Amino acid sequence: MFVRKVKTASGATAVQIAHTKRGIQKIVEHIGSGHTDAEIAALVHIAKTKIAGDQEELDLELPSTPDQPGAQPSVALIGPRGTGSSAQLLWNVLEDAYQHLGFTGVGNTVFQKLVLARLIEPTSKTDTIRVLEELGVKAPSLRTIWRTLAESISQDWRDGFSRAAYAHALKTAGHAGLSVVLYDVTTLYFDANDEDELRKVGMSKERRVDPQIVVGLLVDREGFPLEIHCFEGNKAETLTLVPVLRSFQDRHQVKDLVVVADAGMLSAANLNALEDAGFSFIVGSRITKAPYDLAEHFDRHGTYFTDGQVLESSRTMGTGTNARARRVVYHYSFQREKRDNYSLNKQIEKAEKVASGARPVRKDRFVKLTGKKPGVDWALVERARQLLGLKGYVTNISPQVLEGGAVVAAYHDLWKVEKSFRMAKSDLRARPMFHHQRDSIEAHLTIVFCALAVARHLQAVTGVSIKKLVQALRPLRTVTIDINGQQLTAAPSIPADAQKLLDSLVSKTTH
């Protein structure tokens, strides 16, 4: 047998005991992972001690002579040896957060381990066993993992986790209550060639042609997750909002909420359905409607706006009996105009290249295809320039309840949903997915939902991302030492930055 050192996905070095049989290396035991030379050296020493098998003896014989009646006979004490190490400190922090959210009352300990392991090193369900072993946590068998995932669906654990998350959000909101929820969608793709009833090729912001699913995420105003749902990959974004909110409403029996969503959710039917269900809403408006909504302003002031100016108008949305008057709020920002102007000039540049033949004809903005050759639609360019810096919002909340500036401020919190999605995709690696059956996909999303909730909670408490928290605490190993058959543990030395994180956890969760 020999000591084997390998790099892990997190950048640590895993120390393992292995042996070679017929030219093939086989792992006998994972000792642990280290990030510094000292940690790795300690783990290597433990591995070598285990391989050696024999234990050093400390010669502590005491002489027994006639001059010393009753003297003790010779004694040979077994010297100390390391038997293992664990990231107990990090694991305790994650377990405490999981319990603080009320998640321990749902599911089982195997599911909890899958959630917490994903926070530390997101990987496949099979490789999660390695992650747990390297952390010094007893890992379930792969068969137990699959059985647990099946139980999470058959027993609808997501309902329990969603209820616990909602209760935590209410408690965190305090006297203000949970008055605003934010909604957005994203797509998760699969490394697969064939579509099925759920995994479909649909519109992808990344222009991918892989089968995908559409995921809807509902969060509170701080980005803490409340609901997660998945839909067919070719389902339109506008058709996901109402089912998610109805599920949320049925689960918690709530109505008095303001729902904030982007312009992709803007449809007369959606807004009517939200209003009929008792929800208030703030939804991004298509800016192309601004010349009509703000006709009076353009007639009097042209394209002049002051920085931060808020204007109001109204618009009838829907047809026939479904037509309803909607309040429209517009906001102008000088910084937004600078960004819009930069993007506009880039789009004009592309259109001019198409017109000159330097760029293939595509569906680029401002390209006019009338006549024998493409050209630039300068009239459309001029209309776009009039709207630089403007952003619109449609709401059914009256000005007496929420003035225009507050409508704008509420919508600006929508970036927190996008941040939660980015965390799910990057830190938690929700994609690509390798599951095929719908139940397996739903179970995977439940794990991601719980991991996201723990991550957002810890970030709110410590002020650092889950990635930085793991990097700070994972190297701090608790070492197990055997002295003459007695097991002792040696706590790690905690650096100042890690201690600051731990202190913030204690102060925030005890108040």
C-alpha positions as CSV (number, residue, x, y, z in Angstrom):
1,M,0.0,0.0,0.0
2,F,1.1,3.6,-0.6
3,V,0.0,7.2,0.1
4,R,-1.7,8.9,-2.8
5,K,-2.2,12.7,-3.2
6,V,-4.7,14.0,-5.7
7,K,-6.2,17.4,-6.5
8,T,-9.9,17.8,-5.8
9,A,-12.4,20.1,-7.7
10,S,-12.3,22.6,-4.8
11,G,-8.5,23.0,-5.2
12,A,-7.6,21.0,-2.1
13,T,-5.3,18.0,-2.0
14,A,-6.9,14.7,-1.0
15,V,-4.7,12.2,0.8
16,Q,-5.6,8.6,0.3
17,I,-4.3,5.1,1.0
18,A,-4.2,3.1,-2.1
19,H,-2.7,-0.1,-3.5
20,T,-1.9,-1.4,-6.9
21,K,-3.1,-4.7,-8.2
22,R,-2.3,-5.9,-11.7
23,G,-1.3,-2.3,-12.7
24,I,-4.6,-0.8,-11.5
25,Q,-4.7,1.6,-8.5
26,K,-7.5,1.1,-6.0
27,I,-8.4,3.5,-3.2
28,V,-8.4,1.7,0.2
29,E,-9.3,4.7,2.4
30,H,-9.8,8.5,2.1
31,I,-7.8,10.2,4.9
32,G,-8.9,13.7,4.3
33,S,-8.2,16.9,2.3
34,G,-5.9,19.8,3.0
35,H,-5.2,23.2,1.5
36,T,-1.9,24.1,3.2
37,D,1.4,22.2,3.2
38,A,1.1,21.7,6.9
39,E,-2.3,20.1,6.7
40,I,-1.3,17.9,3.8
41,A,1.8,16.8,5.7
42,A,-0.3,15.9,8.8
43,L,-2.6,13.8,6.7
44,V,0.3,12.1,5.0
45,H,1.7,11.2,8.4
46,I,-1.7,9.7,9.5
47,A,-1.8,7.7,6.3
48,K,1.7,6.4,6.7
49,T,1.0,5.5,10.3
50,K,-2.0,3.5,9.3
51,I,0.0,1.7,6.6
52,A,2.8,0.9,9.0
53,G,0.3,-0.8,11.3
54,D,2.8,-1.2,14.2
55,Q,2.8,1.5,16.9
56,E,5.8,3.1,18.4
57,E,6.4,2.3,22.1
58,L,7.6,4.8,24.6
59,D,10.0,3.1,27.0
60,L,8.8,4.4,30.3
61,E,10.0,1.4,32.5
62,L,10.3,2.2,36.2
63,P,12.9,0.0,38.0
64,S,11.6,-2.3,40.7
65,T,14.2,-3.0,43.4
66,P,14.2,-4.4,47.0
67,D,14.9,-0.8,48.2
68,Q,11.5,0.2,46.7
69,P,8.9,-2.1,48.0
70,G,5.6,-1.8,46.1
71,A,7.2,-0.2,43.1
72,Q,5.2,-0.6,39.9
73,P,6.3,-3.2,37.4
74,S,7.7,-2.2,34.0
75,V,5.1,-0.5,31.8
76,A,5.2,0.0,28.0
77,L,2.9,2.8,26.9
78,I,1.7,3.0,23.3
79,G,2.6,6.3,21.8
80,P,0.1,8.7,20.2
81,R,-1.0,8.2,16.6
82,G,-3.3,10.1,14.3
83,T,-6.3,8.0,13.2
84,G,-8.1,10.5,11.0
85,S,-9.3,14.1,10.5
86,S,-12.5,15.8,9.6
87,A,-13.9,19.3,8.6
88,Q,-16.1,19.2,11.7
89,L,-16.1,22.9,12.2
90,L,-17.5,23.6,8.7
91,W,-19.9,20.7,9.0
92,N,-21.3,22.0,12.3
93,V,-21.8,25.5,10.8
94,L,-23.8,24.1,7.9
95,E,-25.8,21.7,10.1
96,D,-26.7,24.6,12.5
97,A,-27.9,26.7,9.5
98,Y,-30.0,23.8,8.2
99,Q,-31.6,23.4,11.6
100,H,-32.1,27.1,12.0
101,L,-34.2,27.2,8.8
102,G,-36.4,24.4,10.2
103,F,-35.3,21.9,7.6
104,T,-34.4,19.1,10.0
105,G,-38.1,18.5,10.5
106,V,-38.4,17.5,6.9
107,G,-36.9,14.4,5.1
108,N,-34.0,12.5,6.7
109,T,-30.4,12.8,7.5
110,V,-29.3,11.4,4.2
111,F,-31.1,14.1,2.3
112,Q,-29.5,16.7,4.7
113,K,-26.1,15.3,3.8
114,L,-26.8,15.6,0.1
115,V,-27.8,19.3,0.6
116,L,-24.8,20.2,2.7
117,A,-22.3,18.4,0.6
118,R,-23.5,20.3,-2.4
119,L,-22.7,23.5,-0.6
120,I,-19.2,22.4,0.0
121,E,-18.4,20.7,-3.3
122,P,-21.2,20.4,-5.9
123,T,-20.8,17.3,-7.9
124,S,-22.7,14.2,-9.0
125,K,-24.7,12.1,-6.5
126,T,-22.1,9.3,-6.9
127,D,-19.2,11.5,-6.2
128,T,-20.9,13.1,-3.2
129,I,-19.9,9.9,-1.3
130,R,-16.2,10.9,-1.8
131,V,-16.9,14.5,-0.7
132,L,-18.6,13.3,2.5
133,E,-15.8,10.8,3.3
134,E,-13.1,13.5,2.8
135,L,-15.0,15.7,5.2
136,G,-15.0,12.9,7.8
137,V,-18.8,12.5,7.6
138,K,-20.2,9.0,7.4
139,A,-21.4,8.7,3.8
140,P,-24.6,6.7,2.8
141,S,-24.4,4.1,0.1
142,L,-25.3,4.9,-3.4
143,R,-28.4,2.7,-3.2
144,T,-29.5,4.6,0.0
145,I,-29.0,7.9,-1.9
146,W,-31.3,6.8,-4.8
147,R,-33.9,5.5,-2.3
148,T,-33.8,8.8,-0.4
149,L,-34.3,10.8,-3.7
150,A,-37.3,8.6,-4.5
151,E,-38.8,9.2,-1.1
152,S,-38.4,13.0,-1.4
153,I,-40.7,12.9,-4.4
154,S,-43.2,10.2,-3.2
155,Q,-43.6,12.0,0.2
156,D,-43.4,15.5,-1.3
157,W,-40.6,16.8,1.0
158,R,-40.4,20.0,-1.1
159,D,-43.7,21.0,0.3
160,G,-42.3,20.8,3.8
161,F,-39.1,22.6,2.8
162,S,-41.1,25.4,1.2
163,R,-43.3,25.8,4.3
164,A,-40.2,26.0,6.5
165,A,-38.6,28.5,4.1
166,Y,-41.7,30.7,4.2
167,A,-41.8,30.6,8.0
168,H,-38.2,31.6,8.1
169,A,-38.8,34.5,5.7
170,L,-41.8,35.7,7.8
171,K,-39.7,35.6,10.9
172,T,-36.8,37.5,9.3
173,A,-39.1,40.1,7.9
174,G,-40.4,40.9,11.4
175,H,-43.1,43.5,11.9
176,A,-42.8,44.6,8.2
177,G,-44.2,41.2,7.1
178,L,-43.6,39.5,3.8
179,S,-45.2,42.1,1.6
180,V,-43.2,41.7,-1.6
181,V,-42.1,38.6,-3.5
182,L,-39.9,38.5,-6.6
183,Y,-40.2,36.1,-9.6
184,D,-38.0,35.2,-12.5
185,V,-37.2,32.2,-14.7
186,T,-34.1,30.6,-16.1
187,T,-33.3,27.5,-18.1
188,L,-31.2,24.5,-17.1
189,Y,-29.8,22.4,-19.9
190,F,-28.9,18.7,-20.2
191,D,-26.0,16.9,-21.8
192,A,-28.4,14.8,-23.9
193,N,-29.4,14.5,-27.5
194,D,-33.0,13.5,-27.4
195,E,-36.0,15.3,-26.1
196,D,-38.8,13.9,-24.0
197,E,-42.0,15.2,-22.4
198,L,-40.2,17.5,-20.0
199,R,-36.7,18.1,-21.5
200,K,-37.4,20.1,-24.7
201,V,-35.3,22.4,-26.9
202,G,-36.6,25.9,-26.4
203,M,-35.6,29.5,-26.3
204,S,-32.2,29.8,-24.7
205,K,-30.5,33.1,-23.8
206,E,-27.2,31.3,-24.4
207,R,-28.4,30.1,-27.8
208,R,-28.0,26.5,-26.9
209,V,-29.8,23.7,-28.8
210,D,-29.6,21.1,-26.0
211,P,-32.8,19.9,-24.3
212,Q,-33.6,22.0,-21.4
213,I,-36.2,22.7,-18.7
214,V,-37.6,26.1,-17.5
215,V,-37.2,26.8,-13.8
216,G,-39.3,29.4,-12.0
217,L,-38.0,30.8,-8.7
218,L,-40.0,32.9,-6.2
219,V,-37.9,34.7,-3.6
220,D,-38.5,37.3,-0.9
221,R,-37.2,40.8,-1.2
222,E,-33.7,39.7,0.0
223,G,-33.4,36.9,-2.5
224,F,-34.3,34.1,0.0
225,P,-36.0,31.3,-1.9
226,L,-39.7,30.5,-1.3
227,E,-40.8,28.3,-4.2
228,I,-39.1,26.5,-7.1
229,H,-40.9,24.8,-10.0
230,C,-39.9,23.3,-13.3
231,F,-41.7,23.4,-16.6
232,E,-41.2,22.0,-20.1
233,G,-38.2,23.4,-21.9
234,N,-40.3,25.0,-24.6
235,K,-42.8,26.6,-22.3
236,A,-43.2,30.4,-22.6
237,E,-42.0,32.4,-19.6
238,T,-45.4,34.2,-19.4
239,L,-47.2,30.8,-18.8
240,T,-45.1,30.0,-15.7
241,L,-45.9,32.9,-13.4
242,V,-49.5,32.2,-12.5
243,P,-49.1,28.5,-11.7
244,V,-46.2,29.2,-9.4
245,L,-48.1,32.0,-7.5
246,R,-51.2,29.9,-7.3
247,S,-49.2,27.1,-5.8
248,F,-47.6,29.6,-3.3
249,Q,-51.1,31.0,-2.5
250,D,-52.6,27.5,-1.9
251,R,-49.7,26.4,0.2
252,H,-49.7,29.4,2.6
253,Q,-53.2,30.8,2.2
254,V,-51.9,34.3,1.4
255,K,-53.2,37.0,-0.9
256,D,-52.0,40.4,0.3
257,L,-48.7,40.3,-1.6
258,V,-47.0,42.4,-4.2
259,V,-45.5,40.3,-7.0
260,V,-42.5,41.8,-8.9
261,A,-41.5,40.3,-12.3
262,D,-39.7,41.4,-15.4
263,A,-41.1,42.5,-18.7
264,G,-41.1,38.9,-20.0
265,M,-44.2,38.2,-17.8
266,L,-46.1,41.2,-19.2
267,S,-49.3,40.0,-20.8
268,A,-52.9,41.2,-20.3
269,A,-54.1,37.7,-19.4
270,N,-51.3,37.2,-16.8
271,L,-52.0,40.5,-15.1
272,N,-55.8,39.9,-15.0
273,A,-55.2,36.4,-13.5
274,L,-52.9,37.9,-10.8
275,E,-55.4,40.6,-10.0
276,D,-58.3,38.1,-9.8
277,A,-56.3,35.9,-7.5
278,G,-55.9,38.9,-5.1
279,F,-52.3,39.8,-5.9
280,S,-50.9,43.2,-6.5
281,F,-48.1,43.4,-9.1
282,I,-45.2,45.5,-10.5
283,V,-44.1,44.2,-13.9
284,G,-41.6,45.7,-16.3
285,S,-43.1,47.5,-19.2
286,R,-42.0,47.3,-22.8
287,I,-40.3,50.7,-23.5
288,T,-41.6,50.8,-27.1
289,K,-44.9,52.0,-25.6
290,A,-43.4,55.1,-24.0
291,P,-44.0,57.5,-27.0
292,Y,-47.7,56.8,-26.7
293,D,-47.9,56.7,-22.9
294,L,-45.8,59.9,-22.5
295,A,-47.1,61.8,-25.6
296,E,-47.9,64.9,-23.5
297,H,-44.3,65.0,-22.1
298,F,-42.7,64.6,-25.6
299,D,-45.0,67.3,-27.0
300,R,-44.0,69.8,-24.2
301,H,-40.4,68.9,-23.4
302,G,-39.2,66.8,-26.2
303,T,-36.5,64.3,-25.1
304,Y,-35.4,66.3,-22.0
305,F,-35.6,64.5,-18.7
306,T,-34.0,65.2,-15.3
307,D,-32.0,62.5,-13.6
308,G,-34.2,60.4,-11.4
309,Q,-37.4,61.9,-12.9
310,V,-40.6,59.8,-12.4
311,L,-43.6,60.2,-14.8
312,E,-47.0,58.5,-14.7
313,S,-49.5,57.5,-17.4
314,S,-52.1,54.9,-18.0
315,R,-52.7,52.3,-20.6
316,T,-55.6,50.0,-21.5
317,M,-54.4,46.4,-21.7
318,G,-56.4,43.5,-23.1
319,T,-59.3,43.5,-25.5
320,G,-63.1,43.2,-25.1
321,T,-64.3,42.2,-21.7
322,N,-60.7,41.5,-20.6
323,A,-59.6,45.1,-21.2
324,R,-58.5,46.9,-18.0
325,A,-56.9,50.2,-17.4
326,R,-53.3,49.9,-16.0
327,R,-51.2,52.4,-14.2
328,V,-47.8,52.9,-15.9
329,V,-44.8,54.4,-14.1
330,Y,-41.7,55.6,-16.0
331,H,-38.3,56.4,-14.5
332,Y,-35.4,58.2,-16.2
333,S,-31.7,57.7,-15.2
334,F,-28.7,59.4,-16.7
335,Q,-26.5,56.3,-16.0
336,R,-29.1,54.1,-17.7
337,E,-29.0,56.5,-20.7
338,K,-25.2,56.1,-20.9
339,R,-25.5,52.3,-20.9
340,D,-28.4,52.4,-23.4
341,N,-26.5,54.7,-25.7
342,Y,-23.5,52.4,-25.8
343,S,-25.6,49.4,-26.6
344,L,-27.5,51.4,-29.3
345,N,-24.3,52.5,-31.0
346,K,-23.0,48.9,-31.1
347,Q,-26.3,47.8,-32.7
348,I,-26.1,50.6,-35.3
349,E,-22.5,49.5,-36.0
350,K,-23.7,45.9,-36.8
351,A,-26.5,47.2,-39.0
352,E,-24.1,49.4,-41.0
353,K,-21.8,46.4,-41.5
354,V,-24.8,44.4,-42.8
355,A,-25.6,47.3,-45.2
356,S,-22.0,47.5,-46.5
357,G,-21.8,43.7,-47.0
358,A,-19.1,43.3,-44.3
359,R,-21.5,41.2,-42.2
360,P,-23.9,38.5,-43.2
361,V,-27.6,39.4,-43.2
362,R,-29.1,38.5,-39.9
363,K,-32.0,39.5,-37.8
364,D,-30.1,42.4,-36.4
365,R,-31.8,45.4,-34.9
366,F,-32.1,48.4,-37.3
367,V,-31.5,46.4,-40.4
368,K,-34.0,47.3,-43.2
369,L,-34.5,44.6,-45.8
370,T,-36.7,46.4,-48.2
371,G,-35.4,46.9,-51.7
372,K,-32.6,45.0,-53.4
373,K,-30.0,45.3,-50.7
374,P,-30.2,45.7,-46.9
375,G,-29.8,49.1,-45.3
376,V,-30.1,50.9,-41.9
377,D,-33.5,51.9,-40.7
378,W,-32.6,55.4,-39.5
379,A,-36.1,56.3,-38.6
380,L,-36.2,53.4,-36.1
381,V,-32.8,54.5,-34.8
382,E,-34.2,58.0,-34.1
383,R,-37.2,56.6,-32.3
384,A,-34.9,54.4,-30.1
385,R,-32.7,57.5,-29.3
386,Q,-35.8,59.3,-27.9
387,L,-36.2,56.5,-25.3
388,L,-32.6,56.3,-24.0
389,G,-32.5,56.2,-20.2
390,L,-36.2,55.4,-19.7
391,K,-37.6,52.3,-17.9
392,G,-41.3,51.5,-17.6
393,Y,-43.3,49.6,-15.0
394,V,-46.9,48.5,-15.0
395,T,-48.8,48.1,-11.7
396,N,-52.3,47.8,-10.3
397,I,-51.3,49.5,-7.0
398,S,-52.9,53.0,-6.7
399,P,-50.7,56.1,-6.2
400,Q,-52.3,56.6,-2.8
401,V,-50.9,53.3,-1.6
402,L,-47.5,53.3,-3.4
403,E,-46.1,56.4,-5.1
404,G,-44.1,56.2,-8.3
405,G,-40.6,56.3,-6.7
406,A,-41.5,53.4,-4.4
407,V,-42.7,51.4,-7.4
408,V,-39.4,51.9,-9.1
409,A,-37.5,50.9,-5.9
410,A,-39.5,47.7,-5.5
411,Y,-38.7,46.7,-9.1
412,H,-35.0,47.3,-8.6
413,D,-34.9,44.5,-6.0
414,L,-35.5,42.1,-8.9
415,W,-31.7,41.7,-9.3
416,K,-31.8,39.6,-6.2
417,V,-33.6,36.8,-8.0
418,E,-31.0,36.9,-10.7
419,K,-28.3,36.7,-8.0
420,S,-30.0,33.6,-6.5
421,F,-30.1,32.0,-10.0
422,R,-26.4,32.8,-10.5
423,M,-25.6,31.2,-7.1
424,A,-27.6,28.1,-8.1
425,K,-25.9,27.8,-11.4
426,S,-22.3,28.6,-10.3
427,D,-21.7,28.0,-6.6
428,L,-24.2,25.1,-6.5
429,R,-23.8,23.9,-10.1
430,A,-27.4,23.2,-10.7
431,R,-26.5,22.6,-14.4
432,P,-25.8,20.8,-16.6
433,M,-28.0,18.0,-15.2
434,F,-27.5,14.3,-15.9
435,H,-30.8,13.1,-14.7
436,H,-33.3,11.7,-17.2
437,Q,-36.6,10.9,-15.3
438,R,-38.8,13.8,-14.1
439,D,-38.8,12.5,-10.5
440,S,-35.0,12.5,-10.5
441,I,-35.0,16.1,-11.9
442,E,-37.5,17.3,-9.3
443,A,-35.5,15.7,-6.5
444,H,-32.4,17.4,-7.8
445,L,-34.2,20.8,-7.8
446,T,-35.3,20.2,-4.2
447,I,-31.7,19.7,-3.2
448,V,-30.7,22.9,-5.0
449,F,-33.6,24.8,-3.4
450,C,-32.6,23.7,0.1
451,A,-28.9,24.4,-0.6
452,L,-29.8,27.8,-2.0
453,A,-31.8,28.6,1.2
454,V,-28.9,27.6,3.4
455,A,-26.4,29.6,1.3
456,R,-28.6,32.8,1.3
457,H,-29.2,32.5,5.0
458,L,-25.5,32.2,5.8
459,Q,-24.6,35.0,3.4
460,A,-27.2,37.3,5.1
461,V,-25.7,36.4,8.5
462,T,-21.9,36.6,7.7
463,G,-21.9,39.0,4.8
464,V,-19.7,36.7,2.7
465,S,-20.7,34.2,-0.1
466,I,-21.0,30.5,0.6
467,K,-18.0,29.9,-1.6
468,K,-15.8,32.2,0.6
469,L,-17.2,30.7,3.8
470,V,-16.4,27.2,2.7
471,Q,-12.9,28.2,1.6
472,A,-12.3,29.8,5.0
473,L,-13.6,26.9,7.1
474,R,-12.9,23.8,5.1
475,P,-9.1,23.7,5.8
476,L,-9.7,23.7,9.5
477,R,-9.5,20.0,10.3
478,T,-10.3,18.4,13.6
479,V,-7.8,15.6,14.1
480,T,-8.5,12.3,16.0
481,I,-5.6,10.9,18.0
482,D,-5.3,7.5,19.6
483,I,-3.3,7.3,22.8
484,N,-3.0,3.9,24.4
485,G,-6.4,2.9,23.0
486,Q,-8.1,6.1,24.1
487,Q,-9.6,8.4,21.4
488,L,-8.9,12.1,21.7
489,T,-9.7,15.0,19.4
490,A,-7.6,18.0,18.6
491,A,-9.4,21.1,17.6
492,P,-7.9,23.2,14.8
493,S,-6.2,26.5,15.3
494,I,-8.6,29.1,14.0
495,P,-7.2,32.1,12.0
496,A,-8.6,35.6,12.7
497,D,-10.7,35.8,9.5
498,A,-12.3,32.5,10.2
499,Q,-13.0,33.4,13.8
500,K,-14.7,36.6,12.6
501,L,-17.1,34.5,10.5
502,L,-17.8,32.2,13.4
503,D,-18.4,35.2,15.8
504,S,-20.9,36.7,13.3
505,L,-22.8,33.4,13.1
506,V,-23.1,33.3,16.9
507,S,-24.1,37.0,17.3
508,K,-26.7,37.0,14.5
509,T,-28.4,33.7,15.4
510,T,-28.7,34.4,19.1
511,H,-30.5,37.7,18.8
